[in-house]
Amino acid sequence: MDERYIVIGTSQATLECIKALLDSKKSIVGVFSLPKGKLPDNSIGLSYCQKEYGIPYFEVEDLNSASSEETIAKLNPDYIISTWPKIISKKIISIPKKLIGTHPTPLPFNKGRHPLHWMIVLGIPNSVVTFFEMDEGVDSGKVLLQIPFQIGLKQIHDLVIRMNKAIYDGVVKLVRILETNPDFPGSLQNHNEGNYWRTRTEDDVTLDPRMTASMIKRIVRSFSSPYPNANLYYKQNLYIKIEHAEEIDETELPPNWQSLEHGQVLCVTNTFLDLKVDGSVVRLFYINQIEEILKDVKRIHPPTYYLR
């Protein structure tokens, strides 16, 4: 039987699902995405799939609407593979044999929001992409397959590439499983285990000179391009965007550097500033040339100082 697949999502991960299905010679009867104005960070356009691959393409503001439900039901999918950035209703979940979700953590652990950002900030070295049968809960359905990948120490863009490779490999493997066992049951999650990560906010990507260099580097990496970068406040309600952070070797620092208070600015150039933080000095690289803006800044206070 030629299984019918729908793919829903907005990102490169969605495209990896599409490519894996095409390379597996599977029939994709629809791709669903959001309109341009509704796309989250790190999204890509998928409309070209219609012209490039002949796949029907749909943009919907609300996947859970009655019209979306009707469209999906008419396409009569056996399986839907989702990288959708929003909650999906029970009605949509009930249309195919399985609505297959993806989450880049070893479920039941680390459910919830912004998993890639959290893993970088928490210093987690390795993870897996979990493919699971979606239910009404959040990342709570039966586990179908897990594919490992490394977090690494580079910017989040590199992590996304490794995760997407795991997603491609996982879809290829999963469709083979479903070919031989269309009702593959997977395994129940132990809901007495695990944890949920909360939504991250601007506060989570705001740098504080009382932090260690390690924490600052992880925060900067976690929100580097294609995300909008970490914030460093320097004046009342004003901040600059930091795209990269390095710890300066102690041999390059002045003899009294350990006596400097947190937030002391040692150097300002067109591309970076050197800042005393907890236990070391970090070099913070900014996006735009803003030496003139910072030339009179001698100290960076904790962010609450600028937000009173």
C-alpha positions as CSV (number, residue, x, y, z in Angstrom):
1,M,0.0,0.0,0.0
2,D,1.3,3.5,-0.8
3,E,0.9,5.4,2.4
4,R,-0.3,8.9,2.2
5,Y,1.6,11.5,4.2
6,I,1.0,15.2,5.2
7,V,3.9,17.3,6.6
8,I,3.1,20.3,8.8
9,G,5.6,22.9,9.9
10,T,7.5,26.0,9.2
11,S,11.3,25.3,9.5
12,Q,14.2,23.5,8.0
13,A,13.3,20.5,10.1
14,T,10.0,20.4,8.2
15,L,11.9,20.4,4.9
16,E,14.1,17.5,6.2
17,C,10.9,15.5,6.8
18,I,9.7,16.3,3.3
19,K,13.1,15.3,1.7
20,A,13.2,12.1,3.8
21,L,9.7,11.1,2.6
22,L,10.6,11.9,-1.1
23,D,13.8,9.9,-0.9
24,S,11.9,7.0,0.6
25,K,9.5,7.2,-2.4
26,K,6.5,8.1,-0.2
27,S,3.4,10.0,-1.4
28,I,3.1,13.4,0.2
29,V,-0.4,14.7,-0.3
30,G,0.0,18.1,1.4
31,V,2.4,20.4,3.1
32,F,0.9,22.9,5.6
33,S,2.7,26.1,6.9
34,L,1.9,29.5,8.4
35,P,1.5,32.7,6.4
36,K,4.7,34.8,6.3
37,G,3.5,37.3,8.9
38,K,2.8,34.5,11.4
39,L,6.1,32.6,11.1
40,P,8.3,32.2,14.2
41,D,12.0,32.8,14.4
42,N,14.1,30.3,12.4
43,S,11.4,29.7,9.8
44,I,11.8,29.1,6.1
45,G,9.4,29.5,3.2
46,L,8.0,26.1,2.0
47,S,5.7,27.3,-0.9
48,Y,8.3,26.3,-3.5
49,C,7.6,22.6,-2.6
50,Q,4.5,22.8,-4.8
51,K,6.4,23.9,-7.9
52,E,9.6,21.9,-7.1
53,Y,8.1,18.6,-6.0
54,G,4.4,18.9,-7.2
55,I,3.2,18.7,-3.6
56,P,-0.1,20.5,-2.7
57,Y,0.9,23.4,-0.5
58,F,-1.4,25.2,2.1
59,E,-0.9,28.2,4.3
60,V,-3.3,28.4,7.3
61,E,-3.5,30.9,10.0
62,D,-5.1,28.4,12.4
63,L,-4.4,24.7,11.8
64,N,-7.2,23.9,14.3
65,S,-9.9,25.8,12.4
66,A,-12.9,24.0,10.8
67,S,-11.7,24.9,7.3
68,S,-8.2,23.4,8.0
69,E,-9.8,20.3,9.5
70,E,-11.9,19.9,6.4
71,T,-9.0,20.3,4.0
72,I,-6.8,17.8,5.9
73,A,-9.7,15.3,6.1
74,K,-10.3,15.5,2.4
75,L,-6.6,14.7,1.7
76,N,-7.2,11.5,3.6
77,P,-3.7,11.0,5.1
78,D,-2.5,7.8,6.7
79,Y,0.1,9.7,8.6
80,I,0.9,13.3,9.5
81,I,4.5,14.3,10.4
82,S,4.6,17.5,12.5
83,T,7.2,20.1,13.4
84,W,4.3,22.5,14.0
85,P,5.1,25.3,16.4
86,K,1.7,25.4,18.0
87,I,-0.7,23.1,19.9
88,I,-2.7,20.8,17.7
89,S,-6.3,20.0,18.4
90,K,-7.8,16.6,19.2
91,K,-9.9,16.8,16.0
92,I,-6.8,17.2,13.8
93,I,-4.9,14.5,15.8
94,S,-7.7,12.0,15.2
95,I,-7.7,12.3,11.4
96,P,-4.7,10.1,10.4
97,K,-3.7,6.7,11.8
98,K,-0.9,8.5,13.6
99,L,0.0,12.2,13.9
100,I,3.8,11.9,14.5
101,G,5.4,14.7,16.5
102,T,9.1,15.4,16.9
103,H,10.9,16.8,19.9
104,P,14.7,17.1,20.2
105,T,15.0,15.6,23.7
106,P,14.8,12.1,25.2
107,L,11.2,12.1,26.2
108,P,9.8,11.9,28.9
109,F,12.7,14.2,29.9
110,N,12.9,17.9,28.9
111,K,9.4,18.3,27.4
112,G,8.1,21.8,26.7
113,R,9.3,25.0,25.1
114,H,12.6,26.1,23.5
115,P,14.5,22.9,23.9
116,L,17.5,23.7,21.8
117,H,18.1,27.0,23.7
118,W,17.7,25.3,27.1
119,M,20.1,22.5,26.2
120,I,22.8,25.0,25.2
121,V,22.3,27.2,28.3
122,L,22.3,24.2,30.6
123,G,25.4,22.7,29.1
124,I,23.8,19.4,28.0
125,P,26.3,17.6,25.7
126,N,24.0,15.1,23.9
127,S,20.4,14.6,23.1
128,V,18.1,12.7,20.8
129,V,15.2,13.5,18.4
130,T,12.2,11.7,19.7
131,F,9.5,10.8,17.2
132,F,6.2,10.2,19.1
133,E,2.6,9.6,18.5
134,M,0.8,12.8,19.4
135,D,-2.0,12.9,21.9
136,E,-3.8,15.8,23.7
137,G,-0.9,16.4,26.1
138,V,2.3,18.3,25.5
139,D,5.1,16.0,24.2
140,S,3.4,13.1,26.1
141,G,2.5,10.5,23.5
142,K,3.9,7.0,22.8
143,V,7.6,7.1,21.8
144,L,8.1,5.6,18.3
145,L,11.8,6.2,17.7
146,Q,14.8,8.1,19.1
147,I,17.8,9.3,17.0
148,P,20.9,10.7,18.8
149,F,22.8,13.9,18.0
150,Q,25.4,16.0,19.7
151,I,24.8,19.5,21.1
152,G,28.4,20.6,20.5
153,L,30.0,23.9,21.6
154,K,29.4,26.1,18.5
155,Q,26.6,28.5,17.7
156,I,22.9,27.4,17.7
157,H,22.9,27.3,13.9
158,D,25.4,24.4,14.0
159,L,23.2,22.6,16.5
160,V,20.1,23.0,14.3
161,I,22.0,21.4,11.4
162,R,22.9,18.4,13.5
163,M,19.3,18.1,14.8
164,N,17.9,18.3,11.3
165,K,20.2,15.5,10.1
166,A,18.9,13.4,12.9
167,I,15.3,14.3,11.9
168,Y,16.0,13.2,8.3
169,D,17.5,9.9,9.4
170,G,14.7,9.3,11.8
171,V,12.0,9.8,9.2
172,V,13.7,7.5,6.8
173,K,13.9,4.8,9.5
174,L,10.4,5.4,10.8
175,V,8.7,5.1,7.4
176,R,10.4,1.7,7.0
177,I,9.0,0.6,10.3
178,L,5.5,1.8,9.3
179,E,5.7,0.0,6.0
180,T,6.0,-3.3,7.7
181,N,3.8,-2.5,10.7
182,P,1.3,0.3,9.9
183,D,0.0,0.1,13.5
184,F,3.4,0.1,15.2
185,P,2.5,0.7,18.8
186,G,5.6,2.4,20.1
187,S,6.1,2.5,23.9
188,L,4.3,4.5,26.6
189,Q,6.2,7.3,28.4
190,N,6.6,7.0,32.1
191,H,4.7,10.1,33.2
192,N,6.1,9.7,36.7
193,E,9.5,10.7,35.3
194,G,10.6,13.7,33.2
195,N,10.2,17.4,33.4
196,Y,8.8,20.4,31.5
197,W,10.9,23.4,30.3
198,R,9.1,26.7,30.6
199,T,8.9,29.3,27.8
200,R,12.1,31.5,27.5
201,T,11.8,35.3,27.5
202,E,13.9,38.3,26.9
203,D,15.1,38.0,30.6
204,D,16.7,34.7,29.7
205,V,18.9,36.3,27.0
206,T,19.9,39.4,29.0
207,L,23.5,39.3,30.1
208,D,24.5,40.2,33.7
209,P,28.2,41.0,34.6
210,R,27.7,38.9,37.7
211,M,27.5,35.8,35.6
212,T,30.4,33.5,34.9
213,A,32.1,33.6,31.5
214,S,30.8,30.1,30.8
215,M,27.2,31.1,31.4
216,I,27.6,34.2,29.3
217,K,29.0,32.2,26.4
218,R,26.2,29.7,26.6
219,I,23.5,32.4,26.7
220,V,25.1,34.1,23.7
221,R,25.4,30.8,21.7
222,S,21.8,29.9,22.6
223,F,20.4,33.0,20.9
224,S,22.9,33.6,18.1
225,S,21.9,34.0,14.5
226,P,19.3,33.2,13.1
227,Y,17.8,34.3,16.4
228,P,18.0,38.0,17.4
229,N,21.0,37.7,19.8
230,A,21.6,38.3,23.5
231,N,21.0,41.7,25.1
232,L,23.6,43.7,27.1
233,Y,22.1,46.8,28.8
234,Y,24.4,49.8,29.1
235,K,22.0,52.7,29.7
236,Q,18.5,53.3,30.9
237,N,16.3,51.0,28.8
238,L,19.0,50.8,26.1
239,Y,20.9,47.7,25.1
240,I,23.2,46.4,22.5
241,K,23.0,43.0,20.7
242,I,25.8,40.5,21.4
243,E,26.5,37.9,18.7
244,H,29.6,36.2,20.1
245,A,31.5,35.9,23.4
246,E,35.0,34.7,24.2
247,E,36.8,34.3,27.5
248,I,40.1,36.2,27.5
249,D,43.2,34.3,28.6
250,E,44.5,35.4,32.0
251,T,48.0,36.1,30.6
252,E,46.5,38.9,28.4
253,L,44.9,40.7,31.4
254,P,46.3,43.5,33.6
255,P,47.9,42.4,36.9
256,N,45.0,43.7,39.0
257,W,42.1,42.3,37.0
258,Q,40.9,40.1,39.8
259,S,40.3,43.2,41.9
260,L,38.1,44.8,39.4
261,E,34.4,44.7,40.2
262,H,31.8,42.9,38.1
263,G,30.9,45.1,35.1
264,Q,34.2,47.0,34.8
265,V,34.8,47.8,31.1
266,L,38.4,47.3,30.2
267,C,38.3,48.0,26.5
268,V,35.9,49.3,23.8
269,T,36.5,49.0,20.1
270,N,34.4,49.1,16.9
271,T,33.6,45.4,17.1
272,F,33.9,44.3,20.8
273,L,34.2,45.3,24.4
274,D,36.1,43.6,27.2
275,L,34.0,43.1,30.4
276,K,35.0,41.9,33.9
277,V,32.5,39.2,34.9
278,D,32.5,36.6,37.7
279,G,36.0,35.0,37.8
280,S,37.3,36.3,34.5
281,V,37.0,38.8,31.6
282,V,35.0,38.2,28.5
283,R,35.2,39.8,25.1
284,L,31.7,40.5,23.8
285,F,31.3,41.1,20.0
286,Y,28.4,43.2,18.9
287,I,26.5,43.2,15.6
288,N,26.9,46.8,14.5
289,Q,29.8,49.2,14.8
290,I,28.9,51.1,18.0
291,E,32.1,52.2,19.5
292,E,30.9,55.8,19.6
293,I,27.8,54.8,21.6
294,L,29.9,53.0,24.2
295,K,33.0,55.3,24.4
296,D,31.9,56.9,27.7
297,V,30.7,53.7,29.3
298,K,33.1,52.6,32.1
299,R,30.9,50.1,33.8
300,I,28.1,47.8,33.0
301,H,25.7,47.4,35.9
302,P,23.3,44.4,36.5
303,P,20.3,44.8,34.1
304,T,17.9,45.7,36.9
305,Y,19.8,48.9,37.4
306,Y,18.8,50.1,33.9
307,L,15.2,49.0,34.1
308,R,14.0,50.8,37.3
